[in-house]
Amino acid sequence: MNERSCLKIGLQIDTGGAKGFISIMGLIHLEKRLCALVSALVDIIVGGSIGAIEAAALATGKLSAQDLRGMMRATVPKVFTRSGLVPLYPREPFRAEWDAAIGPMKLGDVKVPLVLTAVNQCTGDMEYFTSDNSAHADLRLRDVVEYSFAAPVYFGGIPDPVRKAVWLDGGTGIDGCSLLQCLRQMMRRGWLTHKGHSHVLSLGCGHYQDRISYKKATSWLGRNWRQLKLYWSHDDGGLARRQSIADRVSFAKDLDFAFLNFSFNRLDCEIPKKMDIMDGKQFIDQYEAFGLQCAKDLDLAPFQERLDQRCAELRAQSRALHAAAGGRA
């Protein structure tokens, strides 16, 4: 077998709240160009928060990226409507839209291997809910998705008396970009080896690159609240998480450069400061426009190769079935 015929593709989607429409547009572009569902083009999907919603919906094989866009267009304006002081927003609109579009499913029932992130507040650890893990497979898919977008302040944590955990948004820690976990999952499955080719598509949700002058930075010295803002932000996790995203993307790019059998494609963009918020339902049209711009940098070649490979596998299976039927006759 030709090594290139062993191609495996991982899809990773960042956290980002309403900015998730940026990543959705990249997925729509992918499906339109190849006339195939995301679930037929990738071998594993990893996501957290809004990325968990998108990853889980697509992994079921029930929705196209365009269908997902419609569901999120109906969901986001309702979800980000104030319901109280804290938490700010309700989960019920999401549940109604999810149940109508997806229905009852367990995590282990998805069509494509799926990994969703959430933070256990009790231990401070990141949990990776994995569809092919027997300890997670029987969990209700919608529940795990809700664990992953249980953002403090916005939706609030979710108590889990069975696991003795309180689940918080997958982006609460440093895994706003779960790229390393995507690479780990592919490695554990034996896909990141010299024997076959692997590709990762990583989708960001836009960011504002906050730059300040030396004069302004020195004026903050002694103003603790100004410096504290660099380390904590309920919108994007502050300076530490922004640096972790850049570091992970840089690492994957280095792998792409160093290994002939690995390729990497990151779609992301800089957006205006006023739009770099989790609950920007008023900016949906602008987020989608940014997403269309990002989609121009999508590398379609690996997905075309993977689709051709799947078609060849299906033809081989069909021939085997016909041959077996002929033998029985």
C-alpha positions in Angstrom: 0.0 0.0 0.0 1.3 3.5 -0.9 2.1 5.5 2.2 0.0 8.4 1.0 -3.0 6.1 0.9 -2.8 6.0 4.7 -3.8 9.7 5.1 -5.6 10.6 8.3 -7.0 14.0 9.1 -7.7 15.7 12.4 -10.0 18.7 12.8 -9.5 21.0 15.8 -11.8 24.0 16.7 -11.0 26.7 19.2 -13.2 28.2 21.9 -14.7 31.6 21.2 -18.4 32.1 21.9 -20.3 33.9 19.2 -17.0 34.3 17.3 -17.5 30.6 16.4 -19.2 31.8 13.2 -15.7 32.5 11.9 -14.8 28.8 12.1 -18.2 27.7 10.7 -17.6 29.6 7.5 -14.3 27.8 6.9 -16.2 24.5 7.3 -18.9 25.6 4.9 -16.2 26.5 2.3 -14.6 23.1 2.7 -17.9 21.2 2.2 -18.9 23.3 -0.8 -15.6 22.8 -2.6 -15.6 19.0 -2.1 -19.4 18.4 -2.1 -19.0 16.2 0.9 -19.9 16.4 4.6 -17.2 17.2 7.2 -17.9 13.8 8.7 -16.8 12.1 5.5 -13.6 14.2 5.2 -12.0 13.9 8.7 -11.0 11.0 11.0 -11.2 12.8 14.4 -12.7 16.1 15.7 -11.5 18.0 18.8 -13.2 21.1 20.2 -14.1 23.0 23.3 -16.9 25.5 24.2 -18.4 26.8 20.9 -15.9 24.5 19.2 -17.5 21.6 21.2 -20.9 22.5 19.8 -19.6 22.6 16.3 -17.4 19.5 16.6 -20.2 17.4 18.2 -22.9 18.5 15.7 -20.7 17.6 12.7 -19.4 14.4 14.2 -22.9 13.0 14.4 -23.0 13.1 10.6 -26.6 14.5 10.8 -25.7 18.1 9.9 -23.8 19.7 7.2 -21.7 22.8 8.0 -24.5 24.9 6.4 -27.1 23.2 8.6 -24.9 23.9 11.6 -24.8 27.6 10.6 -28.6 27.6 10.5 -28.8 26.0 14.0 -26.3 28.5 15.4 -28.0 31.4 13.7 -31.2 30.4 15.6 -29.4 29.6 18.8 -26.9 32.4 19.5 -29.3 35.4 19.6 -31.5 33.5 22.0 -28.8 32.2 24.2 -27.0 35.6 24.6 -30.1 37.3 25.9 -29.8 38.4 29.5 -31.7 36.2 32.0 -30.3 37.5 35.3 -27.2 38.9 37.0 -25.1 35.7 37.3 -25.1 33.6 35.3 -25.9 36.1 32.6 -27.4 33.8 30.0 -29.7 30.7 29.8 -28.9 27.3 28.4 -32.5 26.4 27.5 -32.5 27.9 24.0 -29.5 25.8 23.1 -31.1 22.7 24.4 -34.3 23.2 22.3 -32.3 23.8 19.1 -30.0 20.9 19.7 -32.8 18.5 20.4 -34.6 19.6 17.3 -31.6 19.2 15.1 -29.7 16.3 16.7 -32.1 14.5 19.0 -31.0 12.1 21.8 -27.6 10.6 21.2 -24.8 9.2 23.3 -21.2 10.4 23.0 -20.3 6.9 21.7 -22.9 7.1 18.9 -21.1 9.7 16.8 -20.0 8.9 13.3 -16.5 10.4 13.7 -14.3 10.0 16.8 -14.9 13.0 18.9 -13.0 14.7 21.8 -14.6 17.5 23.9 -12.9 19.5 26.6 -14.1 20.6 30.0 -12.4 21.7 33.3 -13.2 20.0 36.5 -13.4 22.8 39.0 -13.1 20.4 42.0 -9.6 19.2 40.9 -8.6 22.0 38.6 -7.9 19.4 35.8 -8.8 19.4 32.2 -11.0 16.5 31.2 -11.1 15.2 27.6 -14.4 13.4 26.9 -13.6 10.9 24.2 -16.3 9.1 22.2 -14.3 5.8 22.0 -13.5 5.8 25.7 -15.7 3.2 27.4 -15.9 5.4 30.5 -17.4 8.2 28.4 -19.3 6.5 25.6 -22.6 6.2 27.4 -22.8 9.8 28.4 -25.5 11.9 26.7 -23.9 13.9 24.0 -25.8 17.1 24.8 -24.7 16.9 28.4 -21.0 16.7 27.5 -21.4 19.6 25.1 -23.0 21.7 27.9 -20.1 20.8 30.2 -17.7 22.2 27.6 -19.5 25.6 27.2 -20.2 26.1 30.9 -18.4 29.4 31.0 -18.2 31.1 34.4 -20.2 34.3 34.6 -21.9 33.6 31.3 -23.6 30.2 31.9 -22.1 29.0 35.2 -20.7 25.6 36.1 -22.6 22.4 36.0 -22.6 20.1 39.0 -22.1 16.4 38.3 -23.0 14.3 41.4 -22.1 11.0 39.7 -18.5 12.1 39.0 -18.4 14.4 42.0 -17.3 17.2 39.7 -18.4 20.7 38.8 -17.8 21.2 35.1 -16.5 24.5 33.6 -16.0 25.7 30.0 -13.3 23.9 28.1 -11.7 27.3 27.5 -11.4 28.1 31.2 -7.9 26.8 31.3 -5.1 27.0 28.7 -6.9 24.8 26.2 -8.8 27.5 24.3 -6.9 26.0 21.4 -7.0 22.2 21.9 -4.4 21.6 19.2 -2.0 19.6 21.3 -4.8 17.3 22.4 -5.7 16.7 18.8 -2.1 15.8 18.0 -2.0 13.5 21.1 -5.1 11.7 20.1 -3.8 11.1 16.6 -0.5 9.9 18.0 -2.3 7.4 20.3 -4.1 6.0 17.4 -0.9 5.5 15.5 -1.6 8.1 12.9 1.4 10.3 13.5 4.1 7.9 12.3 6.6 7.5 9.4 4.3 4.9 7.8 1.5 7.2 6.8 0.6 10.8 6.1 -1.4 12.9 8.6 -2.9 16.4 8.3 -4.5 18.7 10.9 -6.8 21.6 10.2 -7.0 24.0 13.1 -9.8 26.6 13.2 -9.5 29.8 15.2 -12.3 32.1 16.2 -10.6 35.4 15.6 -8.6 37.6 18.0 -7.6 41.1 18.7 -3.9 41.5 19.0 -3.6 44.0 21.9 -0.4 46.1 21.4 0.7 48.9 23.7 3.6 51.4 23.5 6.5 51.3 25.9 5.4 54.6 27.3 1.9 53.3 28.1 3.2 50.0 29.5 5.5 51.9 31.9 2.6 54.1 33.0 0.9 50.9 34.2 3.7 50.1 36.7 2.3 50.5 40.1 -1.3 50.3 38.9 -2.0 46.7 39.9 -5.5 46.5 38.4 -4.0 47.4 34.9 -1.4 44.6 35.2 -3.9 42.2 36.6 -6.1 42.6 33.5 -3.2 41.0 31.5 -3.6 37.8 33.5 -7.3 37.5 33.9 -10.2 38.3 31.6 -13.6 36.6 31.5 -13.7 37.1 27.8 -10.5 35.4 26.5 -8.6 34.2 29.5 -6.0 37.0 29.4 -2.4 37.1 28.3 -1.5 33.5 29.4 -4.1 31.8 27.2 -3.4 34.0 24.2 0.3 33.1 24.5 -0.6 29.4 24.8 -2.6 29.5 21.5 0.3 31.1 19.7 2.7 28.6 21.2 0.6 25.6 20.1 0.1 26.8 16.6 3.9 27.5 16.3 4.6 24.0 17.5 2.3 22.4 14.9 3.9 24.6 12.2 7.3 23.3 13.3 6.1 19.7 12.9 4.9 20.5 9.5 8.3 21.9 8.5 10.3 19.0 10.2 8.3 15.9 9.1 7.5 15.1 5.5 4.5 12.9 6.5 2.7 15.6 8.5 1.0 18.8 7.3 -0.8 21.6 9.1 -3.2 24.3 8.2 -4.4 27.0 10.6 -7.2 29.4 9.8 -7.5 32.4 12.0 -7.6 36.2 11.7 -7.3 39.4 13.7 -10.6 41.2 14.4 -11.4 44.6 15.8 -11.2 45.0 19.6 -14.9 45.7 20.0 -15.7 42.3 18.3 -13.3 40.2 20.4 -16.0 39.2 22.9 -17.8 36.0 23.7 -21.4 37.3 23.5 -21.1 39.4 20.4 -24.4 38.4 18.8 -24.7 41.8 17.2 -21.5 41.0 15.1 -22.6 37.7 13.6 -22.6 39.1 10.0 -19.1 40.5 10.5 -17.8 37.3 12.1 -19.0 35.4 9.0 -17.3 37.9 6.7 -14.1 37.3 8.6 -14.6 33.6 8.3 -15.0 33.8 4.5 -11.7 35.7 4.4 -10.0 33.0 6.5 -11.4 30.3 4.2 -9.3 31.5 1.3 -6.2 30.0 3.1 -7.8 26.6 3.4 -5.6 23.8 1.9 -8.1 21.5 0.1 -5.6 19.0 -1.2 -5.4 16.7 1.8 -9.2 16.6 2.0 -9.5 15.8 -1.7 -7.0 13.0 -1.2 -8.9 11.7 1.9 -12.2 11.8 0.0 -10.7 9.8 -2.9 -9.3 7.3 -0.4 -12.7 6.8 1.1 -14.3 6.4 -2.3 -11.7 3.7 -3.2 -12.4 1.9 0.1 -16.1 1.9 -0.5 -15.6 0.5 -4.1 -13.4 -2.2 -2.7 -16.0 -3.1 -0.1 -18.7 -3.2 -2.7 -16.7 -5.5 -4.9 -16.0 -7.8 -1.9 -19.8 -7.9 -1.2 -20.6 -8.7 -4.8 -18.0 -11.4 -4.9 -19.3 -12.9 -1.6 -22.8 -12.9 -2.9 -21.8 -14.5 -6.1 -19.9 -17.2 -4.2 -23.0 -18.0 -2.1 -25.1 -18.2 -5.3 
